[in-house]
Amino acid sequence: MDKLLILGINTRVVVTSATQLNYQTYSSSYYNTKDCNVAYKEKHALQQKPYQSCGLFEEKFNPIEILNQSSDWIEIVDYIILTTGISPNYFNGNIKPKNNENNLNVSELNKILKKNKKKIIGSKDTKNVENKYKFYKKMKNRYQLPLTFKLHDVYDTLDIIKQYNKMEFILKDVSGSGGYGINFLNIKPSPQFKDILFKLDKEYSKNKLILQEYIHGDNLSCSLLGSKNDSKAIIGNENIHNSYYQKNENRRDFRYSGSITPINQDKYNISNLKEIYNLSENMISDLNLIGSVGVDLILKDDKISIIEVNPRFQGTYECVEKVLGINLLEAHIKACDGDLIDISEPNNYFMKKIIYAPKRIKFNIGDLKNLSKNVAISDIPYENTIIEKDQPVLTLVSKNNKLYSLKRDIKKASYDINRIFNY
């Protein structure tokens, strides 16, 4: 039996798919959820313990830790699957240690990664995709993209904002994902405007920040499969970030918090949906991406702007699987071998919503026993662990052939959970 290693922040859904295939599955991740299908062997960077804090993901997550804890498995497995948080570019053998990694044998880890890069099933060179400024420079003359600037210091940022004073901007990490660390800069700056910029001064010095035009509109994505010679859009999604639920225009939270699959065809012109599919297929073919790929875009007044491309499994993973009735990991592997599977038309909607802690909480699954039977809970923490304010707690998922009923069920469950957590 072939050995398959899955790497990422949260490998739960991909491990579940892998257990349905003929692999001996290894998993190395940051999160350790109570409901994860147990792999043959697994390791987790975050050790959840009763009455102890899980800390802040933004401060604790380190992809090098994930790679280092699984370096022995990287040597022995036959294949490697990368999910959110682990880039194939780490396998180029040029990882550099941070200050708190002095005891880590980075030289040895780099040798292991470089030697085993060929085991990755999927795109192996994504530096011009994951780096958002390189992506912009490469594709801006062929596709409609938001205006994007590479930044050098705070004053550079202020000069650009002054020059384009009728635009709104977001400040973001050049290689960030999941919406973390994005700051919204309104055309009428708040009192905290310059404070935000100066707090990020160290990031400027590392050339890690970009300034990107903020485009109002519907936040959509297209899930695709790519092979060496072809690409196929398999479904469209409505992506949701935390600002979707916020009323304050000056205080936005762009972290990914869920999806609805498929896109509501009653809401959009069919020609818009066809154009989204065509643009997305052309984009990933131009970028030579294979396997499961996602294209994030904004639709506004029949105008489609491509925001970024995810050359890996997306947050919509389980939505796509449930609606299309496929094993997405299997489809990904087949696409990388040149076979794009046939897809049936969906006849249901599926929605997921990530619940973030409204305050510091001690998690107890028993508190949630009376939730609607139409909504399931996943990504469940271990009992009595401490989840800090604004950190992800769990995920709500539901399926329904009526979009209105689906949204109603998720909304009610969200309200009930937040009411319980706020006690």
C-alpha positions in Angstrom: 0.0 0.0 0.0 1.4 3.4 -1.0 2.1 5.9 1.8 0.5 9.4 1.5 1.5 12.4 3.7 -0.9 15.3 4.1 0.6 18.6 5.4 -1.2 21.8 6.4 -2.9 24.0 9.0 -6.0 21.8 9.3 -5.9 18.5 7.4 -9.2 17.1 8.7 -11.2 17.2 5.4 -8.4 15.9 3.3 -7.6 13.1 5.7 -11.2 12.1 5.6 -11.0 11.8 1.8 -7.7 9.9 2.0 -9.2 7.3 4.3 -11.7 6.4 1.5 -8.8 5.7 -0.9 -6.2 2.9 -0.9 -3.4 4.8 1.0 -1.6 4.4 4.3 -2.2 8.0 5.4 0.1 10.2 7.4 -0.9 13.7 8.6 1.1 16.6 10.0 -0.9 19.7 10.9 -1.2 22.7 13.2 -4.7 22.0 14.5 -5.8 18.8 16.2 -9.6 18.5 16.0 -11.5 16.0 18.0 -13.6 14.9 15.0 -10.8 14.2 12.6 -10.7 10.7 11.1 -7.6 9.2 12.6 -4.8 8.8 10.1 -2.4 5.8 10.2 0.0 8.2 11.9 -0.4 11.9 12.8 1.3 14.8 14.4 0.0 18.2 15.6 1.9 21.4 16.4 -1.0 22.6 18.7 -1.4 20.3 21.7 -4.9 21.1 23.1 -4.9 20.4 26.9 -7.7 20.9 29.4 -7.8 24.3 31.1 -4.9 25.6 29.0 -5.0 28.3 26.3 -4.6 27.4 22.7 -3.0 30.8 22.2 -3.3 32.9 19.1 -2.9 31.3 15.7 -1.4 34.5 14.2 1.5 34.2 16.7 1.9 30.5 17.1 1.6 29.0 13.6 4.9 28.3 11.9 5.0 26.2 8.7 8.6 25.2 9.4 7.4 23.5 12.6 4.9 21.4 10.6 7.6 20.4 8.1 10.2 19.7 10.8 7.9 17.5 12.9 7.2 15.4 9.9 10.7 15.3 8.3 11.1 11.6 9.0 7.8 10.9 7.3 8.7 13.0 4.3 11.7 10.6 3.8 9.6 7.4 3.8 6.3 8.2 2.1 5.6 7.8 -1.6 3.5 10.9 -2.1 2.9 14.3 -0.5 -0.3 16.4 -0.5 0.0 20.1 0.5 -3.0 22.0 1.9 -3.4 25.5 3.2 -0.3 26.8 5.1 2.4 24.7 3.4 3.8 25.9 0.1 5.7 23.7 -2.4 8.2 26.5 -2.5 9.4 25.4 0.9 10.7 22.3 -0.8 13.2 24.3 -2.8 15.6 23.9 0.1 16.0 27.6 1.0 14.2 27.9 4.4 15.8 30.3 6.7 15.4 30.0 10.5 13.7 32.7 12.6 15.2 33.9 15.9 13.3 31.3 17.9 14.5 28.4 15.7 18.2 28.5 16.6 18.0 24.9 17.8 16.4 23.7 14.6 18.7 21.9 12.2 17.4 23.9 9.2 20.3 22.8 7.0 19.3 19.1 7.3 15.6 20.0 6.9 16.3 21.9 3.7 18.2 18.8 2.3 15.3 16.5 3.1 12.7 18.9 1.5 14.7 19.5 -1.7 15.4 15.8 -2.1 11.7 14.9 -1.8 10.0 17.7 -3.7 9.2 15.3 -6.6 6.8 13.4 -4.3 4.4 16.4 -4.2 1.1 15.6 -6.1 0.2 19.0 -7.5 1.8 22.2 -8.7 5.4 22.3 -7.6 6.4 25.9 -8.6 3.9 28.5 -7.3 6.2 31.5 -6.5 4.5 33.7 -9.1 1.1 32.8 -7.8 1.5 32.8 -4.0 3.5 36.1 -4.1 0.6 38.5 -4.7 2.7 41.2 -6.2 4.5 38.9 -8.6 1.1 37.5 -9.6 -0.2 41.0 -10.3 2.9 41.9 -12.4 2.6 38.7 -14.4 -1.1 38.8 -15.1 -2.2 42.5 -15.0 -2.0 43.0 -18.8 -4.1 39.9 -19.5 -6.8 40.1 -16.8 -8.8 42.6 -14.8 -7.0 42.8 -11.5 -7.2 45.3 -8.6 -4.5 48.0 -8.7 -1.6 46.7 -6.6 1.6 48.4 -5.2 4.7 46.9 -3.6 5.5 48.9 -0.5 8.9 50.0 1.0 7.9 52.1 4.0 5.0 54.0 5.7 5.5 57.2 3.7 5.4 55.3 0.5 2.0 54.0 1.5 0.7 57.5 2.4 2.0 58.9 -0.9 0.1 56.3 -2.9 -3.1 56.9 -0.9 -2.8 60.6 -1.4 -2.3 60.2 -5.2 -5.3 57.9 -5.6 -7.5 59.8 -3.1 -10.8 58.6 -4.5 -9.9 54.9 -4.0 -10.2 52.6 -0.9 -7.3 50.2 -0.2 -6.4 47.2 1.8 -3.0 46.6 3.2 -2.0 42.9 3.1 0.9 40.5 3.4 2.4 39.7 0.0 2.1 36.0 0.7 -0.7 35.8 3.3 -3.7 33.5 3.1 -7.0 33.1 4.8 -7.6 36.8 5.1 -5.3 37.1 8.1 -3.5 40.4 8.7 -5.5 42.4 6.1 -6.1 46.1 7.2 -8.8 48.2 5.5 -7.8 51.8 4.8 -10.9 54.0 4.1 -10.7 57.1 1.9 -11.7 59.0 5.1 -9.0 57.7 7.4 -10.0 56.9 11.0 -8.0 58.2 14.0 -6.2 54.8 14.0 -5.2 55.1 10.3 -1.5 56.1 10.8 -1.2 53.9 13.9 -2.0 50.9 11.7 0.8 51.8 9.3 3.4 52.5 11.8 2.7 49.3 13.8 3.5 47.4 10.6 6.8 49.2 10.1 8.9 46.0 10.5 6.9 44.3 7.8 7.7 47.2 5.4 11.4 46.7 6.0 11.0 43.1 5.0 9.2 44.1 1.8 6.3 41.8 2.8 3.4 44.3 2.4 1.4 45.3 -0.6 -1.3 48.0 -1.0 -4.3 46.8 -3.1 -7.3 48.6 -4.4 -10.4 47.5 -2.5 -13.2 46.6 -4.9 -16.8 46.5 -3.6 -18.9 43.7 -4.9 -19.8 40.0 -4.4 -17.0 37.9 -3.1 -17.0 34.7 -5.3 -14.7 31.9 -6.2 -14.4 29.2 -8.8 -13.2 25.7 -8.0 -11.2 24.1 -10.8 -9.2 21.0 -11.8 -6.2 21.5 -13.9 -4.0 19.0 -15.9 -0.9 19.6 -17.9 -2.9 20.2 -21.1 -6.3 21.4 -20.0 -8.4 22.9 -17.2 -12.0 22.5 -16.0 -14.1 24.7 -13.8 -16.2 22.4 -11.7 -18.3 24.7 -9.5 -18.7 28.3 -8.3 -18.9 29.4 -4.7 -19.9 32.4 -2.7 -17.1 33.1 -0.2 -17.8 34.7 3.1 -15.3 36.6 5.3 -16.1 38.1 8.7 -17.0 41.5 7.3 -20.0 39.9 5.6 -21.7 40.0 9.0 -20.4 43.4 10.1 -22.2 46.7 9.8 -19.3 49.0 10.5 -17.7 50.1 7.2 -14.6 51.4 8.9 -13.8 48.3 10.9 -13.5 45.2 8.8 -12.4 41.6 9.4 -11.3 39.9 6.2 -10.6 36.4 7.7 -12.3 33.6 5.8 -15.3 32.4 7.6 -17.2 30.2 5.2 -18.7 29.4 1.8 -22.0 28.7 0.0 -21.8 26.2 -2.8 -22.9 26.5 -5.6 -23.3 30.2 -6.6 -27.0 31.1 -6.6 -27.8 31.1 -10.3 -31.1 32.9 -9.7 -29.1 35.9 -8.5 -26.7 36.3 -11.4 -26.9 36.5 -15.2 -25.9 33.2 -16.7 -23.4 35.0 -18.9 -21.6 36.2 -15.8 -21.2 32.7 -14.5 -20.0 31.4 -17.9 -17.5 34.3 -18.0 -16.3 33.4 -14.5 -15.7 29.8 -15.6 -13.9 30.9 -18.8 -11.7 33.4 -17.1 -10.8 31.0 -14.3 -9.9 28.2 -16.8 -7.8 30.5 -18.9 -6.0 31.8 -15.8 -4.9 28.5 -14.3 -3.8 27.3 -17.8 -1.7 30.4 -18.2 -0.2 29.8 -14.8 0.5 26.1 -15.6 -1.3 24.9 -12.5 -2.5 21.4 -12.0 -4.8 19.6 -9.6 -7.3 21.4 -7.4 -7.1 25.2 -7.8 -9.3 28.0 -6.7 -9.7 31.5 -8.3 -11.0 34.3 -6.0 -12.8 37.2 -7.7 -15.2 40.1 -7.2 -18.3 40.6 -9.4 -19.6 44.1 -9.5 -22.1 45.5 -12.1 -21.2 42.6 -14.5 -17.5 43.4 -14.2 -15.3 40.6 -13.0 -12.0 41.3 -11.2 -9.7 38.5 -10.3 -8.2 39.0 -6.8 -5.9 36.0 -6.4 -5.4 32.3 -7.3 -5.0 29.5 -4.7 -2.8 26.7 -6.2 -4.0 24.2 -3.6 -7.1 22.9 -1.9 -9.4 25.7 -0.8 -11.6 26.4 2.2 -14.5 25.3 -0.1 -13.2 21.7 -0.1 -16.0 20.0 1.8 -18.6 22.2 0.1 -17.5 21.0 -3.3 -17.3 17.4 -2.2 -20.8 17.3 -0.7 -22.6 19.2 -3.5 -20.9 17.3 -6.4 -20.7 13.9 -4.6 -17.1 13.4 -5.4 -13.9 12.6 -3.5 -11.9 15.8 -4.2 -8.6 14.3 -3.2 -9.1 11.5 -5.8 -10.1 14.1 -8.4 -7.0 16.1 -7.6 -4.7 13.1 -8.0 -6.3 12.1 -11.3 -6.0 15.6 -12.7 -2.3 15.7 -11.9 -2.1 12.4 -13.9 -3.9 14.1 -16.8 -7.5 12.9 -16.2 -10.2 15.5 -15.5 -13.2 13.7 -14.1 -16.8 14.2 -15.3 -18.9 16.4 -13.1 -22.7 16.3 -12.6 -24.9 19.3 -12.1 -25.5 20.0 -8.4 -29.1 19.7 -7.0 -28.4 20.9 -3.5 -26.7 23.8 -1.7 -24.0 23.3 1.0 -22.9 26.0 3.4 -20.1 26.1 6.0 -19.5 28.8 8.5 -16.5 29.2 10.9 -17.4 30.4 14.3 -14.9 32.7 16.0 -14.9 33.1 19.8 -16.7 36.3 20.8 -14.6 36.3 24.0 -12.2 34.0 25.8 -14.0 30.7 26.4 -13.6 27.3 27.9 -15.0 24.9 25.3 -17.5 22.2 26.3 -19.4 20.3 23.6 -22.2 19.6 26.0 -23.2 23.3 25.9 -24.1 22.8 22.2 -26.3 19.7 22.5 -29.6 21.5 21.6 -28.6 23.0 18.3 -30.7 22.4 15.2 -30.5 18.9 13.8 -30.2 20.4 10.3 -26.8 21.8 11.2 -23.7 19.7 12.0 -20.6 20.8 13.9 -17.1 20.0 12.8 -13.5 21.1 13.6 -14.4 20.4 17.3 -11.8 21.3 20.0 -11.0 19.0 22.8 -13.0 19.3 26.1 -12.2 22.2 28.5 -9.5 23.7 26.3 -9.3 27.5 26.4 -10.0 29.3 23.1 -8.9 33.0 23.0 -11.1 35.8 21.8 -11.4 36.1 18.0 -9.9 32.6 17.4 -11.7 29.9 15.4 -13.7 27.6 17.6 -15.6 25.3 15.3 -17.3 25.0 11.9 -21.0 24.7 11.1 -22.0 22.8 8.0 -25.4 22.1 6.5 -27.0 20.9 3.2 -30.4 21.8 1.7 -32.0 22.1 -1.7 -33.4 25.5 -0.7 -30.9 28.2 -0.2 -33.2 30.3 2.0 -33.7 27.4 4.4 -30.0 26.7 4.5 -29.0 30.2 5.4 -31.8 30.4 8.0 -30.6 27.2 9.7 -26.9 28.3 9.8 -27.9 31.8 11.0 -30.0 30.4 13.9 -27.3 27.9 14.9 -24.7 30.8 14.8 -26.9 33.0 17.0 -27.5 30.2 19.5 -23.8 29.4 19.7 -22.7 33.0 20.2 -25.4 33.4 22.9 -24.1 30.4 24.7 -20.4 31.5 24.4 -21.3 35.0 25.6 -22.7 33.8 28.9 
